[in-house]
Amino acid sequence: EAGVAQSPRYKIIEKRQSVAFWCNPISGHATLYWYQQILGQSPKLLIQFQNNGVVDDSQLPKDRFSAERLKGVDSTLKIQPAKLEDSAVYLCASSQGLPGGTDTQYFGPGTRLTVL
Amino acid sequence: AQSVTQLGSHVSVSEGALVLLRCNYSSSVPPYLFWYVQYPNQGLQLLLKYTTGATLVKGINGFEAEFKKSETSFHLTKPSAHMSDAAEYFCAVSRGQGGKLIFGQGTELSVKP
């Protein structure tokens, strides 16, 4: 079974530029998550999709971050314009979407973003 | 509100020694608890999880954890450390029907030869 795929693995941009990250979840997984992990910290949820609908985006900085999950499969996370504090690893995870919170989330390798 | 506290941001053990990584949770309802491991430049990998049933949970790579409701703890142990166990370990609690994970601060495990 293929795991969660993310691209690119690394990205370096200058502040005020835009950037996009792509995630392909495990086949058949209904739930998709985007986390931000700043160096030395734990992952923080940015947005959660159930199929192609948003379940939780309370921690997403909506003035600069956007995300979509077309057709309930792949997802794209965009930052425009980027700030220095956006430098982090962006992790995508997916799960089957089982109710009750017992689901196991499977993580991709992440995209390391450096904003100069 | 649910939260997780990991005691010790860095733990160092000798190869072959016992590994003990501490995790305490606060939750108003029975929690679902997870341990993940993160190797450098990689994503998170599930070691084990507790949902219901047996309180001693066995995971991959020889790790296990015991859910103790009276102590609100879910400590991770391994009888004998290996050099390949050096990594960052995160304890997490699942919140609500949507399954959002709340992570602890992480513990970096170093293994000395």
Contacts between the chains, C-beta under 8 A, distances in Angstrom:
chain1	res1	chain2	res2	distance
A	4	B	43	7.4
A	31	B	98	7.8
A	31	B	99	6.9
A	33	B	100	8.0
A	41	B	105	7.6
A	41	B	106	7.7
A	42	B	90	5.8
A	42	B	103	3.8
A	42	B	104	6.5
A	42	B	105	5.8
A	42	B	106	5.2
A	43	B	44	7.1
A	43	B	90	7.7
A	43	B	101	7.7
A	43	B	103	5.7
A	44	B	103	7.9
A	45	B	100	5.6
A	45	B	101	7.1
A	48	B	98	6.1
A	48	B	100	6.4
A	50	B	98	7.5
A	55	B	98	5.0
A	56	B	98	6.1
A	56	B	100	6.1
A	91	B	43	5.7
A	91	B	44	7.1
A	93	B	43	7.8
A	93	B	44	7.7
A	95	B	99	6.4
A	98	B	99	7.7
A	99	B	97	5.7
A	100	B	32	7.9
A	100	B	97	6.2
A	100	B	99	8.0
A	101	B	32	5.0
A	101	B	94	3.9
A	101	B	95	6.8
A	101	B	96	6.0
A	101	B	97	6.3
A	101	B	98	7.3
A	101	B	99	4.7
A	102	B	32	5.4
A	102	B	49	7.8
A	102	B	51	4.4
A	102	B	94	7.0
A	102	B	99	7.5
A	103	B	94	7.6
A	103	B	99	4.5
A	104	B	34	7.8
A	104	B	46	5.6
A	104	B	49	6.4
A	105	B	46	7.7
A	105	B	99	7.3
A	105	B	101	6.4
A	106	B	46	7.5
A	107	B	36	7.8
A	107	B	43	3.6
A	107	B	44	4.3
A	107	B	45	7.2
A	108	B	43	5.2
A	109	B	41	7.7
A	109	B	42	5.7
A	109	B	43	4.9
A	110	B	41	8.0
A	110	B	42	7.5
A	110	B	43	5.3
A	112	B	41	7.6
